Amino acid sequence: MAKFKYVAIDSKGKTLPGEIAANDTKQARQKIRQKGLTPLQIKSVSGGMLEKDKKKTKKITSSKKKAFNETKKGVRGKGEKIGLEFLKRLLELHSSGMPVADAVKLLNQRLSDPGQKEIAGVLWKELAEGKTLSRAMRNLPEYFSESSSFVIEAGEATGNVSPILKKIISHLEEKREIKSKVLGSMAYPVFVGLVAFGVVLFFLFFLLPQIEEMLASLGGELNLMARVLINGSNWVLAVGPFVLIALLIASGTIIQWSKTEKGGMTFDQTMLKLPLFGNIIYLSEMFQLASLLSTLIWSGIGLTENLRLCEKTIRNRYIRARFRSARALVNEGKSLPEALRKFKLMPLMQLDILEVGERTGNLGNSMEDSSHSFREQLTKKIKTMTTLVSGGALGFAFSLVALVAISIVSSIFQVSKSISY
């Protein structure tokens, strides 16, 4: 027998390390579950895996790599949507009483969509090896986000996977709805801006030279406004490439700097201070955090474990650092609203609602109400942003076209006036 070190969650949601003797990882996982624990990680004492497990893992890994190579071109940018559809099918079967592993196996046999079938195939291979659904999902980052796998991990720990799946699907659909609203509202101003830019280029580089030649043949010349436009366009053509190269170098430098720990913290904090866009980033993070917290609270896992899982899903590093500090206070015995208030992670109104919910034992409801509030605020901010961008794009397009048209027409009128006299 070999010895295995493991990390597991007990019925109260507490993370516990331990050591157990078994023939292989599958038997070790079974023994851990017999103790009433949900295993999260299992490793041999030597730091590696048994030869039998290595061969199985290698086979699964090569199979997944082959699957990814075959589908990567087709699913890029569509992975989240395919994953969402797969979760809907899984929920339908699991809600009817079918175990998760059997539901995944059946989906692998029945699904016709190539992307969903590929997901089912990979998940079934992982589940057949004794892994949990959440662990298997983490091997498919193109289809499932970390937050989804962490929430399902919490549901597996309490045996409430079905309601957790419903919450995840609802949350992902809301995110997709918000994203589609942003893209849809931005499409029109972008189109108008491109058309205006194209019209200006057509005037400057096609019509304007011909009009200039015509005026020269008539003994006239372009007025001051038209000359400024031509000289300005020539200057942009001469200097523009160098400015573009400088911007690309600066952008690359900022991106590399933002990948460092200190630089990333400063960059994310600066992003939060941007007018309007900073509020959208903050509200987006708070909406996801509150929605995820409410889901985890309803799952029955302890608050400290919920906060640990939620911390991993926060993308803004500055907010994540402050949330980590607040989580430390909760672990020391402080209440959640008190810890969030100290680090100013949520508005005072929302914190008051959470405080009342915590006192009355309805923290899950209060957190869900906060999630809806953040969603409404986020929707309003996005609407404001798209209105401003649309108005700015229309104003910019109108100004450019009007400036070019007025300069050309005024030049023609000036020459025709001189000819009439």
Secondary structure, DSSP 8 states (H G I E B T S, - for coil): -EEEEEEEE-TTS-EEEEEEEESSHHHHHHHHHHTT-EEEEEEETTSS--HHHHHHHHHHHHHHHHHHHHHHHHHTTTHHHHHHHHHHHHHHHHHTT--HHHHHHHHHHH--SHHHHHHHHHHHHHHHTT--HHHHHTT-TTTS-HHHHHHHHHHHHHT-HHHHHHHHHHHHHHHHHHHHHHHHHHHHHHHHHHHHHHHHHHIIIIIHHHHHHHHHHTT----HHHHHHHHHHHHHHHHHHHHHHHHHHHHHHHHHHHTSHHHHHHHHHHHHTSTTHHHHHHHHHHHHHHHHHHHHHHHT--HHHHHHHHHTT---HHHHHHHHHHHHHHHTT--HHHHHHHTT-S-HHHHHHHHHHHHHT-HHHHHHHHHHHHHHHHHHHHHHHHHHHHHHHHHHHHHHHHHHHHHHHHHHHHHHHHHH-
